[in-house]
Amino acid sequence: LVGSEMCIRDRVKGKVILTFYVNDEGRPIDIKVQGSLCPSVDKEAIRLVQEGPQWTVGGGEVTLEIQF
């Protein structure tokens, strides 16, 4: 198995840390992984933020920890 498949199979637990900005429509942009768990879980964390509810426009960088 490759790394990401092993990650899913082994049900890796921990947190992914993301940073991003919120655009004028309340959508996250420029999402970056600052604390990685494994590639497949990082990708899922990004998907959750992209498909989640609108954010309040603030102007600064947002740091978010997502627990798996």
PyMOL commands that set and color helices and strands:
alter all, ss='L'
color gray80, all
select helices_A, chain A and resi 3-9+39-51
alter helices_A, ss='H'
color red, helices_A
select strands_A, chain A and resi 15-22+28-35+62-67
alter strands_A, ss='S'
color yellow, strands_A
deselect
rebuild
show_as cartoon
